[in-house]
Amino acid sequence: MSTASPGAGTAEAAVAPLPQHRVELAIGGMTCASCAARIEKKLNRMDGVQASVNYATAKAVVDHPAGTSVDDLIATVERTGYTAEPPRPPAAAEEESGTAQADPELAALRQRLLVTAALAVPVIVLAMVPALQFRYWQWLSFALTGPAVVYGGLPFHRAAWTNLRHGAATMDTLVSIGTLAAFGWSTWALFLGTAGRPGMTHGFSLGLSSADASGTLYLETAAGVTAFILLGRYLEARARRRAGAALHALLSLGSKDAAVLRDGREVRVAVAELAVGDRFVVRPGEKIAHDGVVVEGSSAWDTSLLTGESVPTETSPGDSVTGATVNSGGRLVVEATRVGADTQLARMAKLVEEAQNGKAAAQRLADRISAVFVPVVLLVAVATLVVWLAVSGSATEAFTAAVAVLIIACPCALGLATPTALMVGTGRGAQLGILIRGPEVLESTRAVDTVVLDKTGTVTTGRMTLVAVHPAAGTTAAEALRLAGALEHASEHPIGRAVAEAAAEAGELPPVSDFQNLPGRGVQGVVQGHSVVAGREQFLADWAQHLPAPLAAAKAAAEAAGRTAVAVGWDGAARAVLEVADAVRPSSAEAVARLRALGLTPVLLTGDNRAAALGVAAEVGIEADRVVAEVLPEDKAAVIRGSRPRGGRWP
């Protein structure tokens, strides 16, 4: 085995850095931000390791060189006094996230809180209301406080002892020392002092008094602080679980099973069993199990679950489809090209998870402060005790002031508030359909001066709606809508459903016979003795039903405005043109106005044609020079990045 000098090793590393691998570890035993800071510090001391430990999510994201194994990382965490688990396969993690309905840790914490609160409330009331202090009230308080401090405060005491064995102090150290000191003093006063005599009363005062130390009790402090800290821990754990539910909800969008073709037969299997190259059947209304390519069939592909796009995409053999989207039309046979963690849905879920695991600048500052906060508080408490004894000579006043220093520092809001707020913010954003790349992005929003909005599903409803009917001469709008709506009622296409829903609101729809759906072209059937066809202009032309000039003009105007035109004909002639569009949300104009009131400039960025984009922008109050249209989805990020050299302001 060869060796190299430190200088040579440094130079070599600078020229050819070791390849890095990223792993995510589930950390157990952390009780405050100081714990996270200790673990992060220990991991970062390992050669070539860069770690970020998030107390709110109880996870560590570690970049390590190839020479460092996951077992080495886990061993380092365990030597620090905590537990760590290696990453699980994506399928197992997804299954657990989707099936776990109850959190055992949260339930146990809730039970501990309820028991402690039930014990602490009588103790606090007796101490605060002298009129309720009967002959042996102090002994009842002592009997109730003992279980509250021991059982309720057990997590704090256990963590403090573990940290002490490793030569460290955390927020739990403050809680444990503070409550045990108060309970220990009271025990001494009851058994060896004068506080245990029958008929003793304890007055309530907001200030310090120079009463006899042997007759002073702090039972309400010990029991009350334990209950309040447990309440804070419970609220924190519940907030963390709710934020994590956003990730579970995102994963639940996917299909749970699929009809796989095996030896010419359809076999239902769990999506986790699908492999690249497997072919599976997707019927109308079913979700597509995994990303793949259509090998048989044609249909309309509804991507609104993932992209918010309301207009369905026509699919045919050779087209790519995405998992968790819906087949709106005919039967499809899809060959899987990406499964498991490689699918688009899994990548979106990973994006949300990484956002919750990351750290913002404010959170890193809080972690650094909390790492030295506890030792400083302990030193201040000792100094307070010494100074009060020297100045006042009263042990009661000195002890009360010292315990107050410890108790005030107990809630550990310093290290808890920032990560919890960031985690809840990113989780709530995911629930609302907002994917935040990381907590540092959420933190930087205070400097944002421009808000870029997508059109479909954001400014608009994301649902197709009938907006106009243009009848030909001699035809009424009501008749055209009734016949077209009856025909489209038998269709599963989103555009057809929009026409059918509008017709149903106007009156009862007649029955349809001989219905036929031609994917990508239109539908045909017999309604009330009329042979009706509806769909693309070319579809009607195939039946020798050509649009007259007024209808052709209406169709051209609708398409110029970014709307979908549906031509309708019956009995050998084109009779009407229906306009279907993604309607603007009722709240969009108000939302744009509120953004302006905040000093933000709204911009509309869309893949639709410019005419459609300008129409929507005018309706919601966005200027024409703040509209960027006909941009492909993959190019939208590049367009936004292009505004950064100008200080983030749109040109």
N, C-alpha and C positions, 0 to 999 in steps of 0.2 A: 504494500500500500504506500503510495507516494504522498508526500506532504508538500505544502507550499507555505511560504512566508505570508504573514498577514498582509503586507503591502502588495505582494503578487496576487493574492486572492482577491483583494479589493479591486486591483486593476483589471483582473480577469472578469470579475463580476460586472464591472462597469462596461466592459466590451461586450460580453455575452451573458446577460442576466439569465438566471435560472428560470425555466418555464414555470408559470404559475397555474395552480389548479384552485378552483373555488368550491367550497363545501359549506353547507349550512347545518349547524348543530342546534339541537333543541337543548336548552340549558335548564336544569332543574335546581331548586334550592335558593334562587335569588329572591330577596325580599325587599330590596330597595336599589336605587341607582348606584349607591356605593358598591354594591355587589357586582353590578355590571362593569363598573370602572375597574375593580380589582381583577376580574377575569380578563378583561380586554388588555390590561397592562401586562398580565402574566403571559398571555398568548403572543402579544407583540414583542416580548423579549426573546421569543424563539427565532432562530436564524431564518431570515427570508419570509417570515410570517407577518401578514397584515390582517388584523381582526377588527371587527366592529360588533360590539355586543349591545343589543337593544333590550333594556329591562322591560319595556311595555309589551313586546312580543315574545320575550323569553327565548330569543334566538341569537345565535352568533353567526355572522357571515365571515368566513375565513379564507383568505387567499394564501396558499402555501406552496412551496416548491415541491418538485417531484420526489425529492429525498425525504420529505416529511410526510408520514402517513396520517390517516384520520385517527388511528389508535393513539399516535403520539399526541395529537391535539386533545383527544378525550382525556388521556392520562394527565396532561397539564391542567385541565379544568378540574379534574378530580383531586389533584394535589392542592389546588386552591381551596378546596372544601365544598365543591358543588358537583353536580352530575351533568353528564352530556350524553346525548344519543346521536348515533350516525344518521345520515339522511335515509329515508325510506323510499322504496320505489314509487314513482309518480302514481301508479294505479292504486297502490295501497293507501297512499296519502289522500287521494281523491275519494276513495271508497269510505275512509274513516270520516273525512270532512262532510260527506253527504249523508252518512247514516247516524253519526253521533248526535243524539237529540239532547243529552244531558251531560253536563260537565261535573264529574265527581268532585273535583277540587273546589269548584264553586259551591256545590251543595254542602260539602263539609265545612267550608268557611262560613256559609250562611247559618248552619246549625251552631257552630261555635259562637257566632255573633249573637244569635238569639238567646242562647243559654247565658252568656256573659252579660248581656243587656238586662235580662230578667234578674240576675243577681245584683247588678250594679245600681239599678234604679232605686230600690229601697235604701241602699247605703247612702246614696247621694241625698235623697229626700230627708232621711233622718239627720244627716249632718247639716243640711241647709235650713231646716225648720226646727228650731229649738223646742217649740211647743209640742212636737211629736216625740221628744226624747223621754221615754219611760224609764223605769228604774234600772233595767239592765240592757238598754238599747245598744250600748257600745259592744257588748258581747255578741248580740245578734249581727251587728255590722261586721264584726270580726269573722263570724262564722260564714257570712255571705261573701266577704271579700277574699277569703282564702281560696275557694274554688275559682273565683273570677280571675285572680292573679295567676294561679297555677294552671288551670285548664284553659282559660281564655288567652293568657299570655304565653302559653307553651310554645307557639311558633317563634315568638320573639326571643324567649329564653334559649331555645334550642339553637337558633341562628347565632345568637350572641356567643354561646359556648363554642360553637363550631368555629366562628371567626377568631375567638380568643386563642383557640388551639393553634391557629395558623398565624397568630401574631397580628391580627387585624381588628379593626373596629368599624361597624356600619351603623346605619340608622337604628337597627334592631338593638344595638348595644345601648343606645340612649334610652329606648323604650324599656328594655330589661332593667338597666340600672335605676332608672327613675321610678318605675313601679315597685321594684323590689326594695329600694331604699325607703320609699314611703310606707310600704307594708311592714318592713323590718323595724322601722322607728316606732310604728304604732304597736307592733307586737311587744317591743321592749317597754313601751309606756303602759300597756295593759298589765303585763305580768310582773314587771319590776318597778314601775312607776306608780303614779297616783291615778292614772286614767281608768283603772279597772274597778275603782270603788263603787259600790251601789249608789245610785242617785246622782252620779256625776253628769253634769250638763256641759255641752260644748257650744258656745256662742258662735254666731256666724258674723264675720266681718270681711269687708273688701280690702282691708289694709293689714299690715303686719302688726302683731302685738307682742309684748314682752312677757307673755304668760309663762308659767312654769313649764319647762320642756317635758318633764315627766308626765304631765297631764294633757299633752297635746296629741291628737290623733290625725292621721292623714289617710284613713281608710278610703274616704270618698275619692281622694286623688288617685290612689292605686287602682280602685275598681273603675272609676270613670274614665281615666286615661286609657286603660286597657280596652274598654268598650268602644271608645271613640276611635282609637287606632284600628281596631278590627272593622269598624264601620267603613273607614277610609279604604282599607284593604279590600273589603267586599265590593264597594262601589267601583274601585279600580279594576278588579277582576271581571266584574260584569261589563264594564265599558270595553275591556279588551275582547271579551267574548262576542259582544255585539259587533265590534269592528271586524272581527274575524268572520262573522256571518256574511259579510259582503263577498268575501272570497268564496265561501261555500255556495252562495247564491249564484255566483258567476259560473262555478263548476257545474252546478245543477242544470244549467242551460243545455248541456249536452244530452245525447240520447243514452239510455241505460242498456239497451240491447239492440241487436241487429239481426236481420234475416240473411244469413250467409249461404251462398250457393256451394254445396258440397255434393259432388257426384251427381249434379243435375237436380238436386233437391234443396229446398230451403230449410235451413236449420237455425233456430233461434239461439243465439249465444250472447253472452255479456260483451259489451264493447271492449273490455280489457283483454278479451281473447282474440280480438281481431289483429291480424298481422298485415304488413305491407304486401300488397299483391292479392289479398283476399277480395272477392267480389260479393257485394251484398245488395239486396233489393230494397228500394225505398218506394213505398206506395204514397199516393196523394195524402197530404196532411201529416205525414211522418217526418221526423227529424232525420237529417243525414248524420250517420254515426261518426264518421271521421272524414278528414279531408281526402279528396280523391278525384278521379276522372270518370266522366260518364262514358260507359261503353255500350249501353243500349237504352233506347227510349228518348223521348223529348218531353219537356215540361217547362213550367215557369218556376224559377228558383227564388224563394223569398228569403232575403238576407237581413231583414229588419232586426232580428234578434241580436245580431252582432254589429251591423254597420248602421242601422237606422234608416237605410235606403228603402223607401216605400214602393218604388216602381220595381216589379219583379224582373228578373233577368231570364230571358229565354235560354234554355239549355238544350243541347243536342250532343250526340256522341262526339267525344274529343274535348268537350268543355270541362274545365275544372270547377269543382264545387267544394264548399267549406263545411266542416262539421258543425253541428248545432243549428244550422239553417234548415228551412222547411221546404219540402217539395210541395208546391201548390197545385201541380197539374197531374200529368200522367205517371205511369210506372217507370222507374229508373233502375238500371243496374249500374252500380258504381264500383270501380276498382280503387281500393284504398292505396293512397300514396304516402300519407303521413298519419301516424297513430301515436297515442300516448302523449308524451310531453312535447312532441314535435308539431302537434296540431295548432291551428291559429287560436282556438279557444284556450288551450293550455298555455300558450305564450301570453295571452291577455291576462290569465289568472296569475302567471308568474310575474307579470309586470306589476299587478296590484300587490302581490306579496313582497316583492323587492322594494316597493314604495314604502310599505309599512316597516320593513327591516332596516331601511337606511336611517341616517341621522342628519339633521340639519345643524347649522352652525350654532344656533341657540342651544340645541340639545347637547352638543359636544361641550359647550361652555358649562352647562349645568352639570354634566358628568365630571368635568375637571374640578369644579368647585366642591361637589359632593364628596369627591375622593379625599379631600383634606378637611371637609366640614366637621366630620365626627370627632377626630382627634382635637380639633380646635375647641369644639363645644365642651369636651371633657376637661380640657385645660382651663377653660373659662369657668366651668362649674367648680373645680377645685379652688381656683383663685377667688371665686366669689365666697366660698365657704371660709377661706382663711381671712379674707379682708373683713367680712362681716363679724367674725369672731374677734378680730383685733379691734374693730371700731366700736361695736356695740357690746361685746362681751356676752351676748345672748345666743345660746346654742340654738334656741327655737328659731330666731330670726335668721341666723346663719344657715341653718339646715333648710328652712323654707325657701330662702333665696337661691340656694344651690340646686335644690330639686326643681325650682321654677325654670332655671336655665335648661335643665335636661328635658323637662316636660315640653317647654315651648318648641324645642327643636325636634320633638318626636314625630310630628305628622309627615316629615320628609317630603313636603310639597316641592322643594327645590329640585330634586331629581325626578319627581313623578309627573308634575304638571306638564312640562314640555313634551316628553315622549308620548304621554297619553293623548294630549291634544293633537299632536301630529298624526298619531295612529288613527284616532277617531276621525280626523279630518279626511285622511286618504280613504278610510273604509267607507265613510258616508258618501264620499265622492263616487266610489265604485257603485254603491247602491243606486245613485242617481245617474249612472252611466258616464261618469267622468273618471277617466283613468289618469292618475297623477304619477308622473315618472318617478318621483322620489320626494321625500320630505323637504329637501332643500329647494325643490321647485315650489312647493306649497308655501314655504317661508318667503321666497322671493316675490310672491305675488303682490307684496306691498309696493313694489317698484314698477308694476305693470301700468302702462298707459294706453295700450291697445288690446282690444279683445277681438279675436278672429272667430267668426261663427260659421259653421257649416249650414247648409240650407235644409237638406232633406232630413227630417226627423229631429231637427234642432229648432230652426225658425219655423218650420212647417210641422204638421201633425205626424207626418210619416205614414199617413193612411190615405188611400185614393178616395176622392169624393167627386161626385158629378157636380159640375159648376155651370153648365149651360147646355141647352138643346136647340139646334138649328134645323127646323123642318123645311122641306122643300115646298114649293107652291102646291096647294091643294091638300096638304097634310098638316095636321095639328101637332103641336108639341106633345100634348097629352097622349095622343094615339101612338106617336113614335116611341115615347118613353114606355108606354104600357107594353107594346109588342117587344121592344128591345129588352125591357126589364124581365119579361116572362121568359124570353129565350136565355138571357144571361143568368137567370136564377138557377138554371141547371148546370152552370159552369162553376168551376172552382178557382178560376183565375181572379186575382185581386181586382183587376180593372173591371171584369164582369160583375164581381160582387158589388162594386161601387154603383154601377148602373142598376143592378137588381135592388139594392137597398133604397135608392132614391125612388124607384118605381113603386116599391112596396109601401113607402110612406104616402104615395099619392092615391093608393087604392089596392084592392085585392088583385093579384096577378092571375091571369088565365093559365090553364095547363098547357104543357108542351108535349108534342109527340115527335117521333123520328129525330130526336136530338142527336147531333154529331159534333164533336169537338176536333178541330184540326189545329194542333199545337203550333203556335207561332203565326197563325193566319187568321183564325176566327172561329165562329160557331154557326150552326144552321139547324133549322127545325121547323115544325109546323105549329103555328099558334092561331087558334080561332079560324082555321081554314086558310090562313096565309102562309106561304112558304117564305120564311124570314131568314135573312143572313145578316151577320154583324161581325165586324172586324176591320182588317186593314183595307185600304182603298183597292189594292190589287186583288184582294179576295173577292170583292164585289165585281171587279172588272172581269174576273174569270167566269162570272155568271152573267156577263154582258150587262152589268148594271153600273153604268158610268156616272160619276158625280156631275150634276149640272153645274154651271158656272157659279151660282150663289153658294152652293154647298162646297165646291172646290175652294172658293175664297174663304169661307168660314173655316175649312180645314187648315188652309195655309196660315191664317191668322192665329188659330189655336196653337199650331206647332211653333210658330214664331214666338209665341208667348211662353213656350216651354210646356205646353199642355199636351195630353194624349188625345188624339182625335179618333173616335170610333164611328165608322161609317155603317149605316143601317139601311137595308133595302128589303122590299118584299114585292111579290107579284111582278117580278121582272124589272123593277126600277129602283134606283137609289132614292130613298125618301127622307133621310135626315143624317146629320152629323152631331154626335154627342161629344162634349168636352169633359174630360176627366183629368183632375189634377190633384196634387198633394196640397191641401189647403193650409193656409197660414194659421198658426196657433193663435187663439184669441188673446193669449197673454204676451205674444212676441213683441208687439208694439210697445206695451208697457215696460217690458224687460229692457228693450233698447233705450227707452227714455230714462229708466233708472240707471243704466250703465253710464249714460251721458251725465246724469246728475252726480255721479261719483267721479267725474272728470275723465272718464275713459272714452276712447274712440272706437266705435263698433265697425268691423269690417266683415263683409260677406265673402266667403271663399267657397266656391262650389264647382262641381264638375258639370253642371247643367249648362245649356247654352246661355249666351249673354242676355238675350231678350228675356228669358224666363227669370234669370237672376235679377235683372233690373226691375222687373215687375214686382217680385217679392220684396226687394230692397225698398222700393218706393212705398209699398204698403206698410212696412214696419218702421220707416223713417231713417233709412241708411242712404247716404248720398251716393250718386252714381260713380263718383271717382273713388269710392271706398268699396267697389265691387270687383272681384277677380273671378272670372268664370272660365268654364271649359278647362279645368285643371284636373288631371288624373289623380286618383287617390294617392298613388305613390309619390306624386310630385308636390303634394300640398305642404309637406314638411319643408321641402326645399324652398318653396315660395315664402314661407314664414321665416326661415333662416335668412333669406335674402334681405329681410327688413332690418336685421340686427345692426349692420354697419351704419345705418342711419339712426341709431340710438333707439331702435324698437318702434319708431314711428313709421306709419305707413306712408309711402310716397304719394 
